[in-house]
Amino acid sequence: MNIALVVGLCVILLGLIVGYNIMAQQRQRVESSKRQEMAKYIAVIDATEELIGNAHNLPYSGTLLVCLNQKILDALKTMHDIDKTDRSLPQRISDVQAQINQIKQTYQNKESTSFRVPDSDREAISMLKLVKRLRAVIKAEHTKGRLPTQAFVSENSRLEQMQMKINIENVLKRVNDAKIKGQMGTAQQLLKKALDVVSSKSDPYCQSAKESLSAMLEEVNTSLSKGHEANRPKNDENKELDELFAPKKKW
C-alpha cells in the first residue's frame, strides 16, 4: 500500500514537473516573440527618426513631417499593445501626438528649410538616396492606408521634382567648374546628358532649366568650334554621371 502511494505521488510529481516545463517553455517562446516584435518596431522608429533628422538638409513639407511622425506614433502604439508593462510608452505616445499637432499648425504651406545646391557629386548622390528613401516611406504608408491618396500623389510629385532639381543644379555647378578649368568637352557632355533628362519633362522648373542648359550648350559648342581643347571626362566622372542620372524607379 505504501509502495503504491509512493509510486502514485512520484507520478503526480513527474506530471507537475513536465507540466511546469511545458508552461515555462511556452512563456519563453511568448517572451522571445514579444522581444522580436518590439525590436522590429524599435528599428522602425530609429530609421524614421533618422529621416526626420535630415529635415535641415532637404525641404520637408508639413505633409511629409506628419507622415513620418505618424509612422513613429503607430509603432509606439503597437509596442504599447504588445507590452503594457512599459511605463515609458504612454508618455512617448503623448509627446509624439503633441508633435504632430504642432507640425500641422506650424507647417501649413511651409517647408522645413530652403533648397540648397549640393556642394559636390558625393553630396548630390547622398541627397538623392535620401529622397528615394522618403518616397519609399510615403508609398508604404499610402499602401497601408495611413496616407490619403491625394496627399501621396502631391508629396510624391514634390519629391520627384526635388530629385530632378538636385540633378540639374549639381550639373550646372559642375559645368561652371569645368568651364573655369577649360574642360569644355566635359562641360559639353554634362549639358547634353542633362538636356536629355529635362527634355522629357513639362513642369515649369524643367522648362526653365532646358532653356538655361540649351544656352550654355550653345556657348560651349561655340567655344569648342573655335579650337578649344575638348577634354573627355575620366572614367570615374562617367560613373558618377551614370549614378546621378540613373533612371528613377516609378512609384
Buried (B, 14 or more C-beta within 10 A) or exposed (E): EEEEEEEEEEEEEEEEEEEEEEEEEEEEEEEEEEEEBBEEBEEBBEEBEEBBEBBEBBBBBBBBBBBBBBBBBBBBBBBBEBEEEEEEBEEBBEEBBEBBEEBBEEBEEEBBEEEBBBEEBEBBBBBBEBBBEBBEBBBEBBEEEBBEEEBBBEBBEBBBBBBBBBBBBBBBBBBEEBBEEEBBBBBBBBBEBBBEBBEEBEEEBBEEBBEBBBEBBEBBBEBBEEEBEBBEBEEEBEEBBEEBBEEBEEB
